Amino acid sequence: MSETMLGRVAAALAVFGMFQFQWGGVLHEHPAIQYANRPTTDAVATLQQALTRGTRTLARDSKTGYLRSVLSALDVSVESQLLVFSKTGVQSAYTSPHNPRALFFNDSVVVGYVPGAPALEIAADDAQQGVVFYTVDQTSDGAAPVRRTGCTACHVSASTLDVPGIIVRSNTVAEDGTVVAQMGSVDVSHETPHPDRWGGWFVTQDAASAPYAQRAHAGNISFSGKGNTSNQILVEWRDSAPETRGYLASTSDIVSLLVFDHQMHGINLLTRLNWDARVAAYDDKTPAADAGIQARINELADYLLFIGEQPPAVPQVALPEFAAHLEARVPKDSRGRSLGQLDLNRRLMRYPCSYLVYSAAFDGLAPAIREAVYRRMIDILSGADHHARYARLLPEDRRAVLDILHDTKPDFPRPETTAR
C-alpha cells in the first residue's frame, strides 16, 4: 500500500474512531443523521414524486425491462456502460463472465442491470443523506423505485469511509466469476495505480485509443485453480453477441471506468465531511475548528484538484456520446471552458479540478465547511502552499481553474493572491 493510501486510511480511522466513541453507535443512526428516516431529495426521490403525480411514467419492454425508461428518466447515458463480471452485488447469483452486471452512471446516479435478474438496482447521491439505494421490480407492470435501507449492510464499510456509499473494488476472480478472497482486493480511486485496477471488470477501448499492454491493468482476466491467468473470458464475451442477449452494448469503456473511479470516491468523501460536520454541530462544537474535520477538508480539497492522480498510461479517446453527456451537465465559463471537459492524455480532465464542485452534495455542505474547502483550494491554486505534492499543478492550469470556478460558482471567493 502506498504512503498516500496509508495516510488516508489512518486519517479515516482516527476521525471515525473519535465519532464512534462519542456517539457509541453507527454513524448513519446518529441523531444528526438518521439515514433511514429523514426524507431525501435525490434524483430517484424526485422521479418517485413525478410517478406519484402522474407526470412521468416508466415503460417496460420484454427485452430489458425498465432499463431504458429508467435511464431516460434519470438522464443517464447508455454509453456510460461498465461491465462487472465478478460475483459481487446483491444479485451476484445472476452474474458471471457470460452474464456480467451492467452499470450506467451520471454525476449523481448509478443504475445496475443484469439480464434475467428480477430487479434493477439504483444508487442515487443525496445532498444530505449520502448514497440512497433503490430497486425496481423487473417482473411486474407499473413498477416504481422502492428504497432499500438494508443495502447499508454492505455499502457502509471502511471502503466507503463508513458512510452509505459506492464500493469500487478490484478483485481477483475465478473463471466462473467467483471472487478469490484469499488473494485480497483493492479499493479504487483516481489515485490507484492502473495495474491494481479493474480486477473483475471488463475493460474495452475505443478503436482510436492507444492500446494498453496486456497486464497494464487487472481487467479482463480470470484465474484458474492452478494460478494461471487468461483473458479468454473477454474473447468469449465479445463472441457471444451481447446485444442479442439483453445488453445495450458490448462495451465497458476504459474512459468511463476512469471517470467512475474518480467520481465514486469523491462522493464518499463529500458525504463523510458533511456528516462529520453535522455530528460536531450537534455536539455544540465548531466544525471548522475541529482538527479531524480540518483533515477531511484538506483531503477533499486535494482530491477535487486531482492531487495524486494516476493519469492514463497511454492516450485515450472517449466514446463521443459519453464525453458529450458529461460536458453538457457541467457549466461553462465565459470563455467556453468547463470542468467537465476530458483530457485523456496528460490526465483525466482537461482542467485539474473535479466537476463534483457542482454537485448537490458539494453545495449541501454547511456554508462554513464549503467556504473552508474553497479557501484550501485557493491556498493550493494560488501557490500559497508550496508543498512538493502540488508541484505538478502548472501555473496556467492553476489560473484556468481559478478563473472557471470564479465564473461558474457564485459563492466561490475571489482569491487574494494570484497563481505563481
N, C-alpha and C positions, 0 to 999 in steps of 0.2 A: 504493500500500500504506500502511495506517495506521501511525502511530507504534508502536502496540501490537504489530502484526504484525511490523514491522521489528525491534523489540526481542526478540520471541520467536525470530525466525529467527537473529538474531545470537547469542543465548544458546545456541540449539541447536547452531549451527555451532561455537561456541567449545568447548562441552563435548564434542561429538562429535570434534572435531579433537584434543583432548587425549588421549582414549582411543584413537583411531586411531593416534596417534604412538607411544604406549606399547606397544600391542599389535602393530601392524604388520599387522593383518588386519581382516576384517569383524567387527563386534561379536557377531553371533549365533554365530560359530565360536570365540569366546574360551573358554579352558578353564573359566572360571567359569560359562559359559552353556551351551554345547554344545546349541544349539537342536534340531538334527536328531536327537540321540541320547538325550537324557535322557527318562525316562518322563513322561507328562503325566497330570493328574488333572481335566481339563476335563470339561464335561458330555457331550461326544461320546465321550471316552475311557471315561467311566462307562457310557454306553449300549453301547459295544462290549463291555465286560465282561459286561453283562446279556445281550446277544445270544449271547455265547460260552457262558455258563452255561445258556442256555435259559430264563431267567426273563422274557425280553422277546422279542418278535418284531416285525418290520416287515412290514406288509401292503401289497401293490402293487395299485393299481387301474388300469383301462385308460385312464382319462382324465388323471390327474395323476401316475401312477407312485407313488412312495413319499412324495410330498409330505405328504399329510395325516397319514400314520402317523409320519413324522419330526417334524412339528410337534407332534403329540400327545406323542410320546416325550420331546421336549425342552422341553415346556411353553411353546410359542411361540404367541401369539395370532394367529389368522387376520386380525383387524382391524389388526394392525401392518403390513399390506402396504404396501410402497412400490414404485413402478414406475420403472425406469430404461430410457429408450428410446435412449440413446446406445450406439454400438457399442463398448462397453468390457467388460472382463472376459474370462475365459478362453473363454467361449462366445459371443463377440461376433458370430460368423458367423450365429448364430441370432437375434440381437437386432436390433430395428428399432422405429420408432414404431408399427408394426402389431403387433409381437410383442415387447413390452418384457420385460425381466428383472424378475421379482417378487422382492423382498426381504422376508423376515419376520424379526422380531427380538424378543428379550427383553433382559434386562440383561447377558447373557453370551454369547449365541449369535446368529448371523445365518445364515439359510438362503436360498440363491439358487435360483430356479426359472425356467426358460424352457420354455414348451410346445414340444415337439418336439426339445428338446436331449437329448443322451444321458446327462446326469448332473445330479444335484442338487449344489449347491456349499454347503459349510458352513464357517463360521469360528467357532471357539469360543475364548473367552478363558480361558487357563490361569493359575492363581495365580502361577506362577513363570516360565513359558516364553513368555508373551505370547500372541498370537493364533495358534492352530493350525488348519491348513486340512485339509479332508476333502472327498471326493466320494462320492456314492452312485450306482452304475450304475442308470439308469432302465430299462434294456432287459432285465434278467435277473431271474429269480426268486431269492429267497433272498439278495439283495444286502445288504451291510453297509457302514458308513462305512469308507473307506480313507484313511489320512493321506497328504497330498501336500506334502512338504517343498519341492518345486520351486516352489511358489507364492511363495516369498521373492524370486524373480527380479523380480516386480512389487511385492510387498507389503512390501518393505524399501526405503525411499526417504526422501528429505527430507520427503515428505508424511506419513510415519508416524513421524517422528523417528528414522529409521534403525533401527527395531526392527520385527519382524513385527507388522503392524497392519492396520487397516481404512482404506482410502482413501476419503474422502468429498470429492468434487470436483465443481465446477460447470464445465461445458464449453459452448462454442459448438458447435452441432450442425447439420449439414445436413439436408435434407428426408428423406434415407434413413437418418439416424441416425449418419452418419459424423462424427467429431469434427473440427472445423476447427482444426487445431493452431496455425496461424499467428495465430489470434485470442486465444490464451492460455487459461488456466484458473485457477480459484481453489480452493485448499484450504479446506474449510469447517469451522467450529466454531461454537459459540454466540456467538462474538464477530464473526462475519462479517456485514456489513450485508446485509439481505434482498435488495436489488436485485442483489447479486452471487451469490445462492444459486440452486441447483436447475436450472441450465442442463443440459439432457439428461435431466431428470426430469419425469414428470407430477406435477402438484400439484392436488389436489382439496380441497374443503372441505365440512364438514357444513353442511346447509341452514340450521342455526340460527346459523352463524357470520357475522360481518360480512365482506362480500366484500373481497378485496384488489383494488387497482387493477390494470389490465392489465399495467403494467410495474413493479409494486412488487416483483416477483421475476423471475428469468430462466427459470422453469419453463414448460412447455407450448409452447415457442417453437422453431421451426426457421428456419434462414437459407437463402435461395436463393443461387444463384451470383452474382446481381446485388446481393447485400447486403440484400435485402428480408426482413422478418421476418413470420411468420404463426403463428397458433395453430390452423391448420386441422388439424394432427395430433391435437390434443385432441378436436376435433369428430368426426373420423373414428374415433378410439379409442372414444369414447362410443357412436357409432352402430354399432360392429362387434360388439355383443353378446359381450363378452369372456368372460362366464361359460359361453357355449356353445362356446368355443374352448380350454378347458383352464385358464382363470383362476378363482381362487376368488372374486374380486370385481373391480370396475372401479375401485376407489378407490386413491388414493395420497395419503392424508390429510395436510394441512399440519401438524397437531399431531404425528403420528407422525414426520414429517420433522424438526420442531424437536427432538424428543426424540433422534432418531437423530444429528443434528448435534452435540448436546451430548455424547452418550454416547461416540461413537467416538473423538473426540479425547481425551476423558478417559481412556479405556482405553489409548491410546498413551502418554499422559503417565505413567500408572502403571507400564507396562512399562519405559519408559525410566529412570525413577527407580530401580526395582527393579534393573535390570541395571547401571546406573552404580554403585550401592552395592555390588553383588556383585563387580564388577571391582575397585573400590577395596579391598574387604576381601581379595580375592585378592592384591593387591599390598601387603598389610600396612599399609594406610592406615586411618585412622579416617574412615569415610564421612561422618558427620555434621559433621566438621570441615573437609571439603573444600569450597572455595569454589564449584566447579561444581555439586556436589551440593546445596549450600545454595540455589543459584539455582533448581535444579529443585524443591526443597521449597517454596520461595516461590511458584514458578509453579503447582505443583499446588494449594497452599492457595488461591490466588486463583481458580483455575479451579473448584475444588469449591464455592466461595462465589459463583460466577457473577459475579465482578468483570469488568466489561467486556461483559457480556451485551447483545446486541441483542434487546429484547423484541418480542413480536408487534406488527406495525404497527397492527392493529385487533384487537379482542377475538375470541377463537376458542372453539369448543366441540369437545371431543374426541369421537371415536366412543366410545360408552359402554363397550363391551367392552374396548377398548384401555386406557381410563383405569382401569377396574376391575382389569384384569390387572396393570397397572403398580403400582397401590397395594397390591394383595394380596401382592406379592413383597417389600414393604418393611415393617419392623416399625413399630408404633405406640407412642407413649409412653403414660403413664398417663392422659393427657387425650384420647387418640384422635388425636393429631396425628402426621403422617407426612411424611417427606421424599419420599415417592412421590406426594403429592397435587399435582395440577396447579392452576395459577392461570389462565394464558392471557389475562390482561387486562393487569396491570402487568408481568408477566414470565412465564417458562415455568412455574416451580414455585411452589406456594403459599408455601413457606419457602425462602429463598435458600441452600440447601445441597444438594449433589448426593447422590442415593441411591447413588452409587458408593462412598460410605464403607462400605457394607455388602457390597461385592463381595469375592470371593475374592482378587482382585488387590490390593485395598487391605489386606486382612488378611494377605496374603502378603508385604507389605513387612517388612523386618527390624525388630524391635521398636524399636530406637533411631531408625530413619528414620520409622516410623509415629508415634512419640512427638514427633519434631520437626515433623511435619506438623500434628499436633494442637496443639502449642504455638503454631505460627504462626497457625493458625486462631483460637485463643483470643486472641492478640495483636490480631487484626483485629476479632473479635466483641466483645471487652471494651472496645474503644476505646483500647487501649494504643498502637496505631499510628494516628496522626492524619492520615495522608496523604489528600489530596483524592480519590484514586481510590476510597476506601472511604466517601465521604460519602453515597452512595446507600443504604447499609445503614441502615434506620431502627432506632431503639432497640428497638421492640417486636419487630422481626424478629430482631435480634441475640439478644435474650433467649430468644425462642422456639427458635432454632436451638441455642443452648447447652443449654437445658432438654431438647430432644429428644435431642441427642447424649448427654448425661449419662444419660438414662433408657434409651436403647436400645443404647449401645455400652459394654459393661462396662469396656473399657480406656481410655475417654475421661477425661482428667484433669479434676478439678473446677477451674474457673477461679479464679484467685487474686483477680481483680478482677471487678466486675460491669459490665455494659454501661452506657454513659453516654448 
